[in-house]
Amino acid sequence: MKISIKTEHFAILQKLQKIRKPIEARSLSEKLKIPYEKLMSGAIFSLEQVGLAKFQEEELELITLTKEAKSYLNLGLPERQIFNMLGKNDRKEVKLLDFAKEIEEKLNFQKRLFFVGISKMKKNRWILSSKSMGYEQIFINKESPEKTEEEQVLDLFKDKISYSLSEIPKKLREAINSIYNRKLVKKNKRILRLVELTPKGKIITKEELQLIDEEINLISSEMLKDGSWKKNLSNLKNYEVNALGPNITAGKYHPLTIIINEVREVFHSMGFEEIKGPIVEEAFYNFDCLFQPQDHPAREMQDTFYLKNPAEGKLPKKKIVEVIKNTHENGGTTGSTGWGYKWSEEIAKKMLLRTHTTATTIRRLSHITKKSKLPMKVFCVDRVFRNESEDKTHLAQFMQIDGIVIGENLTLSDLIGQLVEFYKRMGFEKVVTRPGFFPYTEPSMEISVYSKELGAWLEMGGSGMFRPEVTYAWGVKDPVRVLAWGMGLERLAMLKLKRNDIRDLYQSPIEWLREASY
């Protein structure tokens, strides 16, 4: 039985038989002057269906020059241009700052670019510097330095617009990372499709084929009535019913929002009530109520964002303030010895961006009265702020999950039960707790879960029972106890969403968002 293909596809088959080796689909598209999409979805797909052709996909990282780098193609990198200016008229040395002005005037380089060039020249040992005269001078160390690997990479792009990483010589691949960090190249991912004929496709002849001028895409009702469809079976177009449909880029919830909602649902299902508190908080609730001394390093400006306006807040009733004051100074009625310093209302009044949502659970604790129905279970999922440098594991603004359980005769076993149940409902089969230390809980525990993907235990947060120094000010005394915990939402989200950079959760790489499930 003859194999049926469209007449127009036969010409493509013949071209591939002449080439006789795999060819990149876009190159084939250019040779045949056929639009790429039409080639792949029409000819190649049809030839593949009848077993005459095949293609394989490979993801490539393409490297192209940025606009800035293109301006260096003829003149050279900044360091080369600056070095050439330095060596003009047989000059061997120059004052650094005078030279910076000269470069700014003659090469129109900004100071930042000038000092980048100087730094590279020093690293390459093209120049040396000295401050022996009371000012910085630079000296030529190499008369005619060879081209650096970065310059060799730049030269490659004089002949070609883009390269895949595999096309770059091995000795220059490290330099790619270096110039990428200088924002001189861009890295883009692209799917490469290699097309080739099957063994059968390489030897098949025109006599073994049935060429069809026009395919039948749809059997009409008339064809069914008069039976003509039977005569045209070989002309029916093949459909790939297993092929994936196009990606739908419809609106959907952000993955982090989905995690937050899941956390809320789990706590609600465990009988917890959600609470909210102010983002701008008094140091009194953020630190002092948690028995954190006023000279603790965490209160310093480098760790906490303090406000200028309003700079001060209001403290609660004098009676409560007095209890907190005595607790810090001498332990008050808690049985503690306190911290032994003079407590200051002015420090306690300072306004700040809260550093943890424990300040919110403390505010809830402050509303406990003798008429309150116990046990009481509350949680909070909200933003907190730390004065930290941002990197792949730290943010200045992030989210925290805090919770407390207030009831009579609660024990550490109750706390372990609550935490293990929460994490199991969040999808972690293995959860362990181990002894820890936190300023406002005693005993204290750390919580860790096991990640199957990473094959490791990861710490998720801290927990414990609030100390008497924390609870007595609000009238909460034995046998009523308070179980408490605090954990980072982003760490939990990164595990569930399989991200290794915390910034992805907020900068939201578009490709990831498109792929993320609903």
C-alpha positions in Angstrom: 0.0 0.0 0.0 1.3 3.4 -1.0 2.0 6.1 1.6 -0.1 9.2 1.1 1.5 12.7 1.5 0.7 16.1 0.1 2.4 17.1 -3.1 3.9 20.2 -1.5 5.4 18.0 1.2 7.2 15.8 -1.3 9.5 18.7 -2.3 10.5 19.0 1.4 11.1 15.2 1.6 13.4 15.4 -1.4 15.3 18.3 0.1 15.9 16.3 3.3 17.0 13.3 1.3 19.7 15.4 -0.3 20.8 16.9 3.0 20.9 13.3 4.5 21.7 14.6 8.0 19.9 16.3 10.9 19.2 20.0 10.3 17.9 22.7 12.6 14.3 23.4 11.8 14.8 27.2 11.5 17.7 26.7 9.1 15.5 24.4 7.0 12.8 27.0 7.1 15.2 29.6 5.7 16.6 27.3 3.0 13.1 26.4 1.8 11.7 29.9 2.3 8.7 28.4 4.2 7.4 30.0 7.4 8.8 28.1 10.4 5.4 27.4 12.0 3.9 26.2 8.7 6.9 23.9 8.1 6.7 22.3 11.6 3.0 22.0 12.0 2.4 21.1 8.3 5.1 19.3 6.4 7.3 17.9 9.3 4.3 16.8 11.3 2.7 15.1 8.3 5.9 13.3 7.4 6.4 12.2 11.0 2.8 10.8 11.1 3.6 8.4 8.1 7.0 7.4 9.6 9.2 9.2 7.1 10.6 12.0 9.3 11.3 12.7 13.0 12.5 15.6 15.1 13.9 16.0 18.5 13.8 19.0 20.8 16.7 20.5 22.8 16.7 23.5 25.1 19.5 25.9 24.4 20.8 28.9 26.2 21.5 31.6 23.6 24.0 34.3 24.3 23.6 37.7 22.6 25.3 41.1 23.2 23.5 43.9 25.0 23.3 47.4 23.4 26.2 48.6 25.5 28.4 45.7 24.4 27.6 46.3 20.7 29.1 49.8 21.1 32.4 48.1 22.2 32.7 45.8 19.2 34.9 48.1 17.1 36.5 50.3 19.9 37.1 47.6 22.5 36.0 47.1 26.1 36.3 50.1 28.4 39.6 48.9 29.9 41.2 48.6 26.5 40.0 52.0 25.4 41.3 53.6 28.7 44.6 51.7 28.4 45.1 53.0 24.9 44.5 56.5 26.1 47.0 56.0 28.9 49.8 54.9 26.6 49.3 57.8 24.1 52.4 59.8 23.4 54.5 57.3 25.3 53.0 58.3 28.6 53.9 55.9 31.4 52.2 57.3 34.5 49.4 59.7 35.4 47.5 61.0 38.4 44.3 58.9 38.7 41.8 61.8 39.2 43.3 63.9 36.5 43.1 60.9 34.2 39.4 60.3 35.1 38.6 63.9 33.9 40.5 63.3 30.7 38.7 60.1 30.0 35.3 61.7 30.7 36.1 64.5 28.2 37.7 62.4 25.4 35.8 59.1 25.7 32.6 60.4 27.3 32.9 57.7 30.0 31.0 58.3 33.2 33.1 57.9 36.4 31.5 54.5 37.2 32.6 53.1 33.8 36.1 54.7 34.2 36.6 53.0 37.6 35.3 49.7 36.3 37.9 49.9 33.5 40.7 50.8 36.0 39.7 47.9 38.2 39.9 45.5 35.2 43.3 46.9 34.2 44.6 46.3 37.7 43.2 42.8 37.8 44.8 42.0 34.4 48.1 43.5 35.7 48.2 46.0 32.8 48.8 48.8 35.3 50.1 49.3 38.9 49.0 52.0 41.3 50.8 53.9 44.1 49.8 56.5 46.8 53.4 57.2 47.8 53.2 60.9 46.7 50.1 61.5 48.8 47.7 61.0 45.8 47.0 57.9 43.7 49.0 57.4 40.6 48.8 54.6 38.0 51.7 53.2 36.0 51.8 51.1 32.8 53.0 47.6 33.7 52.6 45.9 30.3 53.4 47.7 27.1 51.2 45.6 24.7 49.0 43.3 26.7 47.4 40.4 25.0 43.7 40.2 24.5 41.9 38.9 27.6 39.3 36.1 27.4 36.5 38.7 27.8 37.9 40.5 24.7 38.1 37.2 22.8 34.5 36.5 23.6 33.5 40.0 22.3 35.4 39.3 19.1 33.3 36.2 18.4 30.2 38.4 18.0 31.8 40.3 15.1 30.9 37.3 12.9 27.6 36.1 14.4 24.7 37.6 16.3 24.2 34.9 18.9 25.8 31.7 20.1 24.7 28.7 22.2 26.9 28.0 25.1 28.1 24.7 23.5 29.4 26.8 20.5 31.6 28.9 22.7 35.1 27.5 23.1 35.6 25.8 26.4 38.4 28.0 27.5 36.2 31.1 27.1 33.1 29.8 28.9 34.2 31.2 32.3 34.6 34.6 30.6 30.9 34.4 29.6 29.9 34.5 33.2 32.2 37.4 33.8 30.8 39.6 31.0 27.3 38.5 31.9 27.8 40.0 35.4 29.0 43.2 33.7 25.6 43.2 31.8 27.4 43.0 28.5 25.6 39.8 27.3 22.1 38.5 27.7 21.1 34.8 28.2 17.9 33.6 26.6 16.5 30.1 26.4 15.3 28.7 23.1 14.0 25.4 22.0 16.1 23.9 19.2 14.4 21.4 16.9 16.5 19.0 14.9 14.8 17.5 11.9 15.9 14.3 10.1 14.5 11.5 8.0 13.9 8.0 9.3 15.7 5.1 7.6 12.6 4.5 5.6 12.3 8.2 4.6 15.9 8.3 3.3 15.3 5.6 0.7 11.6 6.0 -0.3 10.9 6.9 -3.9 8.2 8.8 -5.6 6.7 5.6 -7.0 6.1 4.3 -3.5 4.1 7.5 -2.6 0.6 8.6 -3.4 0.8 12.4 -3.8 -2.3 14.3 -2.7 -3.0 17.8 -4.1 -5.5 18.6 -1.3 -6.2 17.0 2.0 -9.7 16.6 3.4 -9.9 18.2 6.8 -13.5 17.3 7.6 -16.0 14.7 6.4 -19.1 16.5 5.5 -22.7 15.3 5.8 -23.0 15.1 2.0 -20.0 12.8 1.9 -21.6 10.5 4.5 -24.9 10.4 2.5 -23.4 9.6 -0.9 -20.6 7.4 0.4 -17.9 9.4 -1.3 -15.9 9.5 1.9 -14.9 5.9 1.4 -13.1 6.8 -1.9 -11.2 9.6 -0.2 -9.8 7.8 2.9 -6.2 8.3 1.8 -6.8 12.0 1.4 -8.1 12.5 5.0 -5.8 14.6 7.2 -4.1 12.9 10.1 -4.7 14.4 13.6 -2.5 13.9 16.6 -5.0 13.4 19.3 -2.3 13.0 22.0 -0.6 16.4 21.3 -0.8 19.0 24.0 -2.9 22.0 23.4 -1.6 25.6 23.7 -0.7 27.0 27.1 -3.5 29.2 28.4 -2.1 32.3 30.0 -5.3 33.2 31.8 -5.4 35.1 35.1 -4.9 33.0 38.2 -4.0 33.3 41.8 -0.3 34.0 42.6 1.4 30.8 43.9 2.2 32.5 47.2 -1.4 33.6 47.7 -2.4 29.9 47.2 0.1 28.9 50.0 -1.3 31.6 52.3 -4.8 30.5 51.7 -3.8 26.8 52.3 -2.2 27.8 55.7 -5.3 29.6 56.7 -7.6 26.7 55.7 -5.4 24.3 57.7 -5.5 26.5 60.9 -9.3 27.1 60.5 -9.8 23.3 60.2 -7.9 22.9 63.4 -10.2 25.2 65.3 -8.1 28.4 65.1 -9.4 32.0 64.7 -7.4 34.4 62.5 -6.3 37.7 64.0 -4.7 40.9 62.6 -2.6 43.6 64.2 -0.9 46.9 63.2 2.1 46.9 60.9 3.4 50.0 62.7 3.9 49.0 66.2 5.2 50.3 69.6 8.5 48.8 70.8 6.5 48.1 73.9 4.4 45.3 72.2 7.2 44.3 69.8 9.9 43.9 72.4 9.2 44.9 76.0 6.1 42.7 76.5 8.2 39.7 75.3 10.7 40.3 78.1 13.4 41.4 75.6 15.9 43.8 77.3 16.1 47.3 76.0 19.8 46.9 75.2 19.3 43.8 73.1 21.1 43.9 69.8 17.9 43.1 67.9 16.6 46.5 68.8 19.4 48.3 67.1 18.9 50.4 63.9 20.8 47.9 61.8 18.2 45.2 62.6 14.9 47.3 63.0 13.2 50.0 61.0 12.3 52.8 63.4 9.9 55.6 62.3 10.6 59.3 62.4 6.9 60.3 62.1 5.3 59.3 64.3 8.4 58.7 66.4 6.5 57.8 69.6 3.3 55.9 70.4 1.0 55.5 73.4 1.5 52.9 76.1 -1.4 51.0 77.7 -2.7 51.6 81.2 -0.2 52.6 83.8 -0.9 49.5 85.8 0.3 47.3 82.9 3.3 49.5 82.2 4.3 49.2 85.8 4.1 45.4 85.7 6.3 45.3 82.6 8.8 47.8 84.2 9.1 45.7 87.4 9.5 42.5 85.4 12.4 43.9 83.5 14.1 45.5 86.5 13.7 42.9 89.1 11.3 40.2 87.9 8.2 41.6 89.6 5.9 38.9 90.9 7.1 36.3 88.3 9.8 34.7 90.5 12.4 35.9 88.0 15.3 38.2 88.9 14.6 40.3 85.8 17.4 42.0 83.8 18.6 44.3 86.6 18.6 47.6 84.7 16.5 50.8 84.8 13.7 50.4 82.3 12.8 53.4 80.1 9.3 54.4 79.0 10.8 56.5 76.2 12.5 53.5 74.6 9.2 51.5 75.0 7.3 54.3 73.2 9.4 54.2 70.0 7.5 53.4 66.9 8.8 50.8 64.4 7.8 48.4 61.6 7.0 45.2 63.5 9.8 42.7 63.3 7.5 39.7 64.0 3.8 38.9 64.2 4.3 37.8 67.8 3.5 41.4 68.6 0.0 40.7 67.2 -0.5 37.6 69.4 0.7 39.6 72.4 -2.0 42.1 71.7 -4.6 39.3 71.6 -3.2 38.0 74.9 -3.7 41.5 76.4 -7.5 41.1 75.9 -7.7 38.0 78.0 -10.0 38.4 81.0 -11.5 36.1 83.7 -14.6 35.8 81.5 -12.7 34.7 78.4 -13.7 31.3 77.2 -10.8 28.9 77.2 -9.1 27.1 75.5 -8.5 29.9 72.9 -6.6 29.2 69.7 -5.6 32.1 67.4 -3.1 32.5 64.5 -1.8 35.3 62.3 -0.3 35.3 58.8 1.0 38.8 58.0 4.0 41.0 56.9 7.0 41.8 59.1 10.1 43.9 58.5 13.8 43.5 59.3 16.6 45.8 58.3 18.5 43.2 56.3 20.4 43.0 53.0 18.4 41.1 50.4 19.8 38.0 48.8 18.4 34.6 47.8 17.5 33.6 51.4 16.8 37.0 53.0 14.3 39.8 52.5 13.8 43.1 54.3 10.0 42.5 54.1 8.6 39.0 54.4 5.7 37.1 56.0 5.4 35.2 59.3 3.0 32.7 60.7 2.4 33.1 64.4 0.0 31.2 66.7 -0.9 30.8 70.3 -3.1 28.4 72.3 -4.3 29.6 75.7 -5.7 27.0 78.1 -5.4 25.3 81.5 -2.7 22.7 82.2 -1.3 22.7 78.6 1.9 20.9 78.2 4.7 20.6 75.7 3.0 17.5 74.3 0.0 19.6 73.3 2.4 22.0 71.5 4.1 19.2 69.6 0.7 17.8 68.7 -0.5 21.1 67.2 2.7 21.7 65.2 3.0 18.1 63.8 -0.7 18.1 62.8 -0.3 21.5 61.0 2.7 20.4 59.0 1.2 17.0 58.1 -1.9 18.7 56.8 0.5 21.0 54.7 1.9 17.8 53.1 5.0 17.0 55.1 5.0 13.4 56.3 8.0 13.7 58.6 8.1 16.4 61.3 10.5 16.5 64.3 11.0 18.9 67.2 14.2 19.4 69.2 15.1 21.6 72.2 15.9 25.2 71.4 16.3 28.6 73.0 14.2 31.7 72.5 14.1 34.8 74.9 10.4 34.7 75.7 9.6 30.9 75.8 10.7 28.3 78.3 10.8 25.4 77.5 11.5 26.1 73.8 11.6 24.0 70.7 12.7 24.2 67.1 10.6 22.6 64.3 12.0 20.8 61.3 10.4 19.0 58.4 11.8 16.5 55.9 11.9 17.4 52.3 11.8 14.4 49.9 13.0 16.6 47.0 16.1 17.8 48.8 16.6 14.7 50.9 17.3 16.8 54.0 15.7 18.1 57.2 15.0 21.8 57.2 14.3 24.0 60.2 11.0 25.9 59.9 10.7 28.0 63.0 10.7 28.2 66.8 8.1 27.5 69.5 7.6 27.0 73.2 5.6 28.0 76.2 5.4 31.7 77.1 7.4 32.5 80.2 5.7 34.0 83.3 7.6 37.2 82.5 5.4 37.4 79.3 2.0 36.3 80.6 1.8 37.7 84.2 1.3 41.3 83.0 -2.1 40.2 81.4 -3.2 38.2 84.4 -2.5 34.8 82.7 -1.0 32.6 85.4 -0.7 28.9 86.2 -2.7 26.7 85.6 -3.5 28.8 82.5 -0.6 28.5 80.1 0.2 29.8 76.6 1.7 27.7 73.8 3.3 29.8 71.1 5.2 29.5 67.8 6.5 31.6 64.9 7.7 30.5 61.5 8.5 32.0 58.2 5.9 31.6 55.4 8.4 32.0 52.6 10.5 29.1 53.7 7.4 26.9 53.7 6.4 28.3 50.3 9.8 27.8 48.7 9.7 24.1 49.7 6.2 23.6 48.3 6.8 25.6 45.2 10.3 24.2 44.6 12.0 27.6 44.3 15.6 28.2 45.5 15.5 32.0 45.5 13.2 33.7 48.0 13.0 36.8 45.7 11.1 34.8 43.1 8.1 34.9 45.3 7.8 38.6 44.9 9.7 39.5 41.7 7.6 36.8 40.1 9.5 35.5 37.0 6.8 35.4 34.3 7.9 32.0 32.9 7.4 30.4 36.3 4.0 32.1 36.9 2.8 30.7 33.5 3.9 27.2 34.4 2.7 27.3 38.0 -0.5 25.3 38.6 -3.8 26.9 39.6 
